[in-house]
Amino acid sequence: MKSYTTNLKGALLASTLILVPAGVYAQQAEQAEPNQDIEEVTVMGQYIPDEKRSTSEISNILDAADFSRLGDSDVAGSLKRLTGLSLAEDGVVIVRGLGDRYSNALLDGANLPSPDPLRRVVPLDIFPVNVLDGVLVQKTFSPEYPGHFGGGLIEMRTKAVPDEDFFKVGISTAYNTISTFEDGLSYDHSDTDWLGFDDGLRDLPDAIKADPYLANMTDEEREAAGEAISNIWSADFQENLPDFGLEGTLGKRIEMDDSSLGVLFSVSYDNQYRNKEGVFNEYSNTSEGAELNGLGIRPEACLEFEGAPQNCGLRSTTFEVDLNGILNVGYEFNGNNNIQLTSLLLRKSSRSATIFSGDFAADPGRLRTLTQLEWVERQVWSNQLSGDHFFDLSDAGETELKWHAVYGTASRDVPMRKQSTYEYNEALGANILSTRESIQLGNGIFWGELDDTIYEYGMDLKQPVEFGDVQADISAGGMYYKKERESSYLRYRFGFPAGGASPELRMLVPEIVFGTFNIAPDGIQLLSQTLAGDYFEGSEEVLAGYIKADAQVSEDIRLAVGGRYEDTTQNIDTVNLSVQPESQRFLPAATLTWTFAENMQLRLAASQTLSRPDLRELAPVSYYDELGRSRTGNPDLKTAKVTNLDARFEWYFGEDESVTIGAFYKDFKDPIEETVTIIGDGTRNLSYINADSGELYGVEIEANINIPLAETFEGEFWQNRLFYVKANGTYINSEVNIAPEDLNVLTNAVRPMQGQSEWLGNLQLGWDGEDDRLTILVNYTGERIASVGTYSLPDLVEDATVFVDLVYKRDIEIGGGEMELSFKVENILDEDYQVTQAGFLAESYNIGTTFSVGVSHTF
């Protein structure tokens, strides 16, 4: 098997090579005898060990060494260190100011299902770095990848089968200053929560499964259904334990006559408790400007009510469990054939208890305490069988055939979310249980489930060819992709009898109020609040083909040009309504690389791509999302079209040393944007529209420099360590134009894109030693729109943040094996999360500083 641009044999490997397609030197190399003496070989250019430089596209790379330096536990945390990338609060990675709508995430080149009902791509905070060998972030489109592309493409690469046998085990723990050993909120839960699985305590009772809408139940059946629901409503305090993690990895390689079999198996477990305590306010527009709606949800709210409790505000505790595993089996034979099976299982489960206390903007004038208990299980299971084969079809060089078949599933299970609301009664001087019919302000029970299944088959063929003096790789391939989605949501509440319930009963805890002795045909009854649109089925099919030429057209010029054709059909079925939008697109792309001086090159790229609406966004029915907000899809949504222009200057002046300066411009036609309308009784309804147009442009700069301190200072400490600085900065500007007829209650017809920061920056400095590594990390994310403004109020803006972290790792040889000790401090400056609107505080809570220690041993 021959690698790209390095297929000269024997003494030729010692020479410097220019980056050219694989077929350039293949024929000459085959004619050279392995032991032939060669006194001098003159070859154009230099050998390029950096994938960022060697690829035909503009990209950034994270490899295993970067993961070790950064010390982040998940991929999302590591990606925010790259040029032009940032991380939203919910774990969504934003590439060049564009969120998940305009990005695509792949695993080993194949699509992934998403466990989030309102996300196109799988949230990357679910991917632990220990199962990955690296990540490619490609910022220019190339035809071999899916055409759904805007900000960039993120390709995660799983660990390859090992070259030798090993076994690694590790353990870790962490302390957070505002959470660990502090009082947190919890509730009665299943015995297996610590594993990330519910043991059935929260399951939908059989009495309800028989008739989920409760439409045909007798009074006795309805009573039995209400009594079958687990009577758990209240949150209580318990001390949060330290974080805990455990990891084990086994590698095995078996050599045979002309083949080898490699196996990699890894499993990891992590848990953590995190408190969130702070402010949550909403504002309205008045003749005198923005004004707080009532008292909001803030600690001071209770002070306005004489005799009321003093614990107002937002308080929440989340217990999170990650359980992940990967099995990778590779079989190599005849030196030119490799077949690999990769099975990846990722699980992220969370138990949260949240208390909101204050004067709710939805119905001001009353002090309320809303308690919400929730358990969420997210899972991604991906199985990929792939092959990579080399054979001779032409004298120009080896032909490469790659193929893959993927079956994957994703699920998001939200069993038995509970919420109960108490209102403060000044006359009684006590909190009493609300009898309101509103499911947002009343007493609700929810079950939600999402299941995605994907099938993908693809094949790629690459053939080196010669056109006179021009050497090129011609690539062609095709892909069939299908995603099937099924989503359901059930909503219930307990209704009180016509005469209401006595205040004395409603002053008691909900476990007593909703006890079996109070649930009766003439007492408290279980009522269905489920909407027809809460059940949803959809599918998406994509049939694609592409052709691409990657040619060294002259000594200094490399050109990659091609196009991709995609035929897409989306199908949505809900409430006897069916929507079947179809689209056919040809997406051209070209990237030119000009090596105009030694170690310097300039890239220019242009392409056209698209952004399809999500299946839920097309469904023409109203439903409530999991935050209780009303949403309605729009079947008239059109696929957005994106024109991409890029340029980047690259200077590589030493090993792992470079400076790059780039600029990018994107023009959007029919970009899909969220809008707000008013329905029925004044309820705000979220929907989606195609804006008229949009544009985004920016500049990126990145520098990686090694510091020659060993030449300045004497001593073993300085001589045995490589000191370095890595820095990057990004400026981004964007604008979305919304037509007046689509504006509805949105404030701004022209505004920046949601989630786009004007300034981003990263700084890394530290050393790599023979047996230790130190990294100081600084991450800056500029302010950005957290939510668009309505009713003439300005947008809600997430404040800029500066996070400073420190990572130190040391290797120790013990008993023929290697032990690694690690220490990390996150958020050294104790940065807070804060959102403002019209200059007023809308949301705020402390994140805390986290101290982590870990140890691993490799045998």
N, C-alpha and C positions, 0 to 999 in steps of 0.2 A: 504494500500500500504506500503510495507516494503522497507527501503533503504539498500544499500549495507553495510554489516558488522555491522549494528546497530539494528538488529531485535531481540535482547534480550529484554524482557519486564521488567517492574517494577524496582526492586532493581538492576537488572543486568546492567541497563544503567549507574549506578554509578561506575561500575568496569572498569578497563582498558582492552581493547580488542586488539588482534592482527589482522592485516588486512588479511582477508581470504575471499574466495568466499561466496556468499550470502547464500548458503545452509548449511554452517558448523554448525550454531547454531539454525537453523530454527526449527528442530524437538524438541530439548530440550526446546526451548523457548515456543513452543506451549503447551508443557506439564506443564510448570510452571504456577501456578495460580497467577493472578495479585497482590493479597494482601498477598501472602505467605511471611513469615518472613525468610530471609536468613541472617544468621549471617556472613558468610564469603564465598566469591566466589574467586577461584583462576583461572585466565585466562592468557594464554600466551600473552606476548607482551604488546603493548600499543595502545590506541585509536588514530587514525590518522585523524586529521581534515583537513590536507593539501592535496588537490587533486593531486598536483605534486608528493607527496609521495605515495598516496593511489593507483594511477593508476598503471597498470602493465607495462607501457611503460615509456621511457624517455621523459619528456615534461616540458614545462613552461606554466604558467597560468597568465593571466591578468583578474582581476575581477572588479566589479563596484568600489570598494575602490581604486584600482590602477588607474582607469580612473580619479577619483577625485583628487588623488595625482598628477598625471602627468599633467593634465590640457590640454592635446592635443585635438584638435577638431575632428580629424579623426583617424581611426584605424592605418593607415600606420605610422603616427607620434608616436603613442604609442608603436607600435611593435619594433621600433628601440631601445627601452630601454631594451629589453630582451637580454639574453645571446646569442651571435652568430648571431644576426639579425642586418641588416643595411638597409638603405633606399636610393634608387637611386634618382637622380634629378627628374625623371618623375613619382615618386610615387610608383615605383615597390619595393616590399619588397624582400630583398635578404636574404635567410636563409642559414647560414653556407657557404657563398661565392657562392651560387647557386641562379640564378635569377628565373624568373617566369617559364622558361622552365622546371625546375626541382622541382617546388613547386605546391601545389594544395590548393585552397581556397574553403571552404564549408560554407554554412549557415545552422545552425541547422542540420548538418550531410548530407546535400544534395548539389549537384553541382550547380554552378551558371553560367549563360551566361556571356560573356564578351563583353563590348561595344568598344573594341579596336581591329582593324583589324589584328594587328600583335602581339597580346598577347594571350597566352593560358588562362590566368586567369583574372578575373575582377580586374582592378587597385584598390587597397585597400584605396587609398586616397579619393575614392568616398563614403566610409562608415563612417558616423559620429558616434562618440562613444555614443551619447545620445540614439540611438536605440538599443544598445547592452548591455547585462548583463555581458559579459565576452568573452575572446578569449582563446582557447587552441592552443598551438603550440606543436605538437607532432613530435619529431625528430627521432623516430624509427617507422618503419612500422608495422602495425598490420592488419590482414586480413579483418577486418570489414570495412576498408576504401579503397578507390580506389587505384589501383596499380600504377597509375601515381604519382611517389614519388621519390624524390631525396634529396633535402635539408630538406624538412619537410612538414608537413600538417598544415594548419591554419584553424581552425574551429571557426567561429564567432557564438555566441549564442545570440539570440534576448531576449529581456526582457520578463519575464514570466508574466502571468496575476497576478494582485495584490491580496494580502490577505485582504486589506481593501480599502475603497473609498478614493480617493485623487484627487486634481487638482493642477497642478504646471504650473507656467508661468514664463518666464525669458526673460531678454533683455541684450544685451552686445554691446560693441563698442571697437574699437582698433585704435591705432595710430602707423604708421610705419615711421621711421625717413627719409627714402628716397622716400616715396610715398605720404603719407597723407599731404594734403594741398600743395603739390608740383605740378608743371605742368606735366601732363601726356598726352599721345597721345590718340586721340579718332577720331571718324568719325561719319557721319550721320547714325543713326541706327533706329531700330524699336522702337515704343513707349512701347513695353512690354519686352524689354531686361532686365529690372530690376527684372522681375519675372523669368527670365531664359528661356523665350519662344520668338521666332521670330514671329511677327504678319503677316508674309507673304511677307514682303518687299524683302526678299532674296530668295524667292521661284523661282524654275525653271519656266520661262515664258511658258505659254501655247503654244506660237508660236514655242518654241523649243521642248516641249514635243511631239508634233506631229511627229517630225523627229529628234531625238537627235543627229544623226550622220550628219545632214544637207545634206544628200546625194541626196535627191530627191527634194530639194527646188528650186523654181524658183528664179530669181534675186529679185523679189518683196518680196517673202516670206523670203528670207535670210535678206533682208534689215529690214523687220518688226521684225525678230527675234533679230537682233542686237539692234534695237531701243527699244525693250521690256525689255532689261536688265537694271536694276536700274543704273543710271549714278552716282555712288558713287565710287571714287577712291582715294581721298586725305585724309591724316591724318592731324588733326589740334590739337592745344594745348587746354587743359581744366584742371582746378584744380581738383585733386583727392579728393574725400570725405573720411571721416573716415570709417572704417569697421563698419558693422551693423549686429546684429543678433537678432532673435526673436524665442522663443520656447514655446510650450504649450503641456502638457501631462495630460491626463484624465484617471483615473483608477476607475473601478466600479466592485463590487463583490456582487452577489445576492445569498443568501443561501436559499436552499429549504430543504425538508424533509431529503432526503438521497443523495442530489446532490447539486452542486453549479455551478454558471456560472460567469466567470470572463471576463472582457473586459479591454484592454489597447489600448489607441489611442494616438499617439504622432505625432506632426508635427513641423518642424523647418525650419527656413529661415536664410541664412547668405550671405553676400556679402563682397567683398574686392577689392581694387585697389592695384596693385603692379607695380612699375617701375623696369625696367632692363636696365642698361646703362653700356657699357663697350667695350670690345675688342673681335674680332673674326678673328683670323689669320689662314692661311693655309701655309704649307711649302712643298718644293720639295727637292729632294736629288741631290746634285751636287758633283763634284770631291773634293770640299772643305768641304763637309758635308751638313747638313741641311741648307736650305736657304729659306727665306720668299718668297712666290709666289707673285711677284709684291709688293704691299704695304699692302696687306691684308685688313681687315675691322677693322680699328683702328683709334683712334682720330687723330694720327699724319699724316694719309694718305693724308688728304687735304692739308697739309702744303707743300707737294711736287709739288703741282700744283699752279702756279702763278695765283692769282685772284680767286681761287676756294673758295667755301663756307668753313667755318671753323667748321662745325658741323658733321665731319665724325665719324665713329664708329658704334656701335650697340646700338640702343635705342628702347625700347619696353614698352608698358603698357598693362596690362591684367586686365580686370574687370571680376570677377568670382562670380557666383551665385550658391548657394547650396539650393535646395528645397527638403525636405525629409519627408516621412511619414511612419508610421507603424501602422497596426491594428492587434491586437492579441486577439483572442477569445478562451477561454478554458472552456470545460464542464467536470466536474468530477462527477462520479456517483458510488454508491455502494462501495465507498472507495478504489476500486482497478482498476478503469477505468478512463482514461483521454483522451479526444479527443480535438485537438487544431487546429485552423486555424490561420496561420500567413501570412499576406500580407504586403510586404515591397516594397515601391517605393522610389528610389533614383535618383536624378537628379543633374548633375553638368554641368553648362553652362559657357562658357567663351567667352568674346569679346576681341580681341587683335588687336593692331595696332603696326606694327614693321617697323623700317626704318634701312636698312643697307646702309652705305655710305663708299666707299673706292674703291680699285682696286681689283676686284674679281679674285680669283685664276683661275676660269674657263676660263677666257679670259683676261689676264693681260695687262696692258698698258693703260687702260682707267679708269678714275674715274667715278664711277657710284653711283647712289642713287636708291635703290630698296625699294619700299613701299609695304607692305603686310597687307591687312585687312582680318580678319578672325572671324568667329563665329562658335562655336562648341557646340553641345548639346549631352551629354551622359546621358543615362538612363538605369537603371536596375529595372525590376519589377519581383518580385519573389512571388509565391503563393504556400504555402505548407499546406496540410492537413495531420495530423499525429495522431497516436494513441498509447497509452501505457497502456497495460492491464496485470493484475496479476491474476493468478488462480492456483489451486492446481491440479497437475497431479501426484505428487510423494511425498512420505513421507520425501524425502530429503530436500524439500523446494519449495517455490513458483516458478512457471513458469512465465517468462516474455515474452510477445509478443509485439513487436514494429513494426509499419508500417508507411510508408509515401508515399504520391503522390505529385509530384511537377510539376507545369507549370510555366515557367519563360521566360521572353523576355529581350533582351538587344539591345540597338540601339545607333548608333553614327551618328549624322547628321551634315554634314559640308556644309551648304548652301552658295553658292556664295562667295567663297574666291576670293579676287581680289589681283593682284599684277601688279605694273607698274614700269618701269625702265627708269630713265633719265641718260644720259651720258653728262659729262662736255666737252664742245667744247671750246678749248683754243682760237681758232680764233675768235669766237663770244663772248667769255668770259661769257658763260651762259650754263645752263643745257638744253638739248633738249631731247624730248621723243625718246626712242629707237625704231627703226623699225626692230629689229632683229627677225628672225623667231624662235629662241630658246625660248621655253616656260619657261625655267629657267631664262633667261636674258631679255625676252621680256615682253609682256603685256598679262596676262592670267586671265581667269575666270574659276573657278572650282566648281563643285558640287559633293559631296560625301555622300554616305549613306551605313550604315552597319546594318543588322538586324540578330540577333541570337534568336533562339527559342529552348528551351530545354523541354524535357519530362523525368521524372524520376519516377520509382516505385520501392520501396524496402520493404523488410520484414526481421526482425531479431527475432530469438527465442533463449532464454537463459533458460537452465534447470540445476539446481543444482543436482548433482549425488554423490553417494558414491561408492568408490572402496576400500573396506576394511576400513583402517584407513585414506584413502586419500579422501578429500573432494574437489570437483571441480565444476566449472561452464562450461557446454558445450554449445557453441553458434554456431548457423548456420544461414545463410541467403542468400538472393539473391537480385540482382538489375538489372533493365533494364534502360538504359540511352540512349537518343537520342538527338543530337544537329543538328539543321538545320541552315545553314548560307547562307545569300544572301548579296553580296556586289557589289556596282556599283560606278563608278567614271567617271564623264564627264569633259572633258577639252576643252577649247576653247581659242582662242586669236583673237585680231583684227589685220587683215592684211592690209597693206597700198598698194595703187595702184602701178603699175610697175614703174612709174616715181617717186615714193616716195611722201612724203608730204613736203611742204615748211618748212624750218627751223623756219620761223617766227611763223607758226602754232604750230610746235612741241615745241616751247619755252613756250607755254601756259600750263595751268593746264589741266590734262587729262579730266576733266569734259567738257571742251570746245573742246578739240581734238576729243573726242568720243561723242560729242553732235549729236543730230538727224540730224542736217543740214550737217554733214560731213560723215554720214553713208549712202552709196549709192552704186548701182551696179558698178559705175565707180570711187568710192571713197574708203573709209575705209569699209572693209567687215568682217563679223564674220566668222571665220574658225574653223573647228573642229580639235582637236588634240587628240581625244579619241582613245585609242588602243583597239583592240578586247579583250585583256586580262584584261581590266578594269572592265569587268562584270564577276562575279564569283559566282558560287553556289557550296555548299558543304554540306556534312552531315557526322556525326560520330555516330555509334551505338556500344554500349558496353553491352554485356550480361555477368553477373558475378555471381559467387556463392562462398561461403567460409564456412569453418568450423574451430572452434577454441576451445581449452581447456585451461582453466585458473585454475590451481590446486595448492593447498597447499600440496606439496608432502611430507613435513616433517615439524617439528616445525620451522625450519629456512629457508626452501627453498620453493619458489613459482615459478612456471613455467607456462608461457603462450606460447602455441605453436599452429600453425595452418597453413593454406594455403588458397590462393585465386586463382580462375581460372577466366580468362577474355578472352572473344572472342570479337574481335574488327573488325569492318569494317568501312573504311573511303571511301567516294565517292566524287570526284571532277569533276565538269562539267564546262568547259569554252572553247570557240572557237571551238566547235564541238569535243573537246578532252575530254576523260573520263579516270579517274584514280581510281582504286578500290583496294587499298592495304588492306590486311587482316592479322590479327595476332592472334594467340592463345598462351596464356602464363599461366603457373602455377607458382605462386609466394609464396614461403614458408617464414615463419617468426617464430622466437622464441626469447623470452626474459626470462632470469632467474634472479630472485631477491633473494639474499642471505642476510638474516638478521643475521649477524655474531656477533653483539654485541648490547647492549641496545641503541636504537635510531640510529643505524648505519646500513646501508645496501649497498650492491654492486649489480649493475645491469650489465648484459652482454646481448647483443642483436645481432642477425644476421638476415639478410633478403635479398631477391632479389626483385627488383622492375624494373620499366621501365619508359621511357620517349618517348612518341609518337611525331612524327612531327606534326606541326600544319597544318590545311587544306591549307592555303595559301602557305606554304612552299612546298607542294606537287604539286601545280598547274604548269604544264610545259609551262607557257606562260610568256612573259615579260610584265611588267607594271611599272608605276611610283608610289612610295609611296607618302605620303602626304608632305614629305620634298623635293619632286622633284627628288629623287634618283631612278635609274632604278633597278628593281629587277626581278629575274626569279626563279620560283620554280623548284624543282628537284623531279620528280616522282620516282626516284630510292632510295630515302631516306629510310633507315631502322630504325626501332624502336630501340632506345638506351636501353641497359640493364645495370642495376646498382646493384652492390653488396655492401651491407651496413654492417659495423661492428661498434658496439658502446660499450662503457663501462663507467659507472659513479658511483663514490663513493658519498654517501649521509649521512650527519650527521645532525640530527634534535635534538637540545639540549635545546629548549625552545619554547614558543608560538611565532610563526612567526619568529623563529630563525633557521638558517640552514647554512651549508657549503656544497657545492657540487663541485666535481672535475671530469671532464669527458674527454674522448678522443673518436675520431671517425675517421673512414677510409672508403673511398668510391672508388670503382674501376668501371670504365666506359668502356663498350665495345660499339663501334660505336657511340660515343657521337656526337650529331648534333651541327655543328659549322657554323658560317657565314663565307663566303669567298667572294673574289672580283675577277671578271674577266673583260676583256676588250672586248667590242663589237663594231662593225661598225666603226664609225669615232673616236674611241678612248674613247668612253664613258665608265666610270666605271659602272659595273653591279654587284649588290649584289646578291648572291645566297647562297645555303646551301649544305653542304657535311656531310658525316659521317667521322669524324676523326678516325684514327686507334684506339686510346685508350686515356684514361685519368685517373687521380687519384687525390684524394683530401683527406687531413687528417688535423687534428687539435686538439687543447686542449681548453676546456672551464672550467672556474672557476667562482663560484658565492658564495657570502656571504651575508646573511641577519642577522643583529645583532641589538638588542635593547640596548641602552646605558642607564645604571641605574643612570642618573643624579639626580633623586629624592632622591637617597641614599647619594648623595654627597652635594647637596645644599638644603637649607631650603627655605621655602616660597611657597605661593600658585602657583606661575608661574611654578615652577619645579615639584610640587607634582601632578598637574592636567594635565601633558603632558607626553606622551610616546615619547622618543627620539630614533631615529633609524638611521642606515646606511645600505644601500644596494649597493653592488658593484659587477660588473662582468667584466670579461675580456676574450677575445678569440684570439687564434693564429690559423691561417689557412694557409696552403700551398697547391697549386694545380699545375697540369701540364697537358697540352693537347698536344698530338702528332699527327701532320698532315702529311699524306703521301706526298712524293715529287710530285707525279702526281696531287695532289689536291691543291698544294700550290698556284698556279697561281701567282698573284702579291703580295700575303701576304709576309710580311717580315720574320716572325718567324715560323719555323716548330714546335718549342717547345716553349710554353709560358704558363703563368698562365691563368686561366679562366677569361673571361671578367666580370668585376663587383666584383671580389673577392679582399677584403682587407686582408692584412696579419695580421693586428692588429685591434681589435675592443674593445671598453671599455665603461662602464657606471658607474656613481656614483650618488647615491641619498642620501641625508641626510636632516633631518628635524624632525618635531614632529607632532603627532596627539594628539590634546587636546579635552576636552569636547565640546568646541564650536569653535575651530579654528584648522587649519592645515597649515603647512608650508613645502614646499619641494624645495630644491635646486638641480637642475639636471645638470649633466655634461655628454655629449655624445661625444665620440671620434670615428671617422671613418678613418682608415688608407688609404693611397693612393691606387688607383685601376685603372685598365684599363677602360677608358671610350670608346675607339674605337681602334680596332686593326690596327697596322701599315701596310702600303703598300709601294711598290717601295723602299725597303731597309730602309725606315724611321722607327724609333722605334714607339712603341705603344703610343697613346695619353693617358696620365695619369692624372686622377683627383686627385688633391692634398688632403692631409689629412686635416680634419677639426676638430675643437673643439667647440662645441656649449654649452653654459652655459645659463640655463633658471632658473627662479624663479616663484613659484606658491604659493599664499597665499589665503586661504578661511576662512571665519568666518560665524558662524550661529548666528542668532538673533531671539528670540521669540517675535512675534508681533501678538497681537490679537488672540491668540489661534492657530496661524500658525507659520511656520518657514521660515525665510528669510535667504538666503545665499548670502553673498557678496564675490566676487572673484576678484583677481588681479594677472596678469601674465606679466612677462618680458621675451621675447624670444631673443636669440642671444645677450646676454649682452656684449660679447667681440667684437661684430660687425664683425663677421667672413665673409669673401668673398668666392664666388665660383670661382675656378680657375682650368684650365686644361693646362698642358704643353706637349710639344713634343720636344724631343732632347734637353731639357733644356730651350727651348724658350716658351714664353707665347702664347698659342693657343686660349684660351677663358677665359674671366674674367668679372665678374660683382659683384656689391655690393648687399647684401641681406637686410641689414639694421636691426635695432633693433625695435621690436614691443612691445608696451605697451597695454595690454588689461584689461578692467574692465567689470564686469557683475554683475547682481543681479537677483535672482530668488526667488519666494515665493511659498510655498506649503501650500495649504488650507486643 
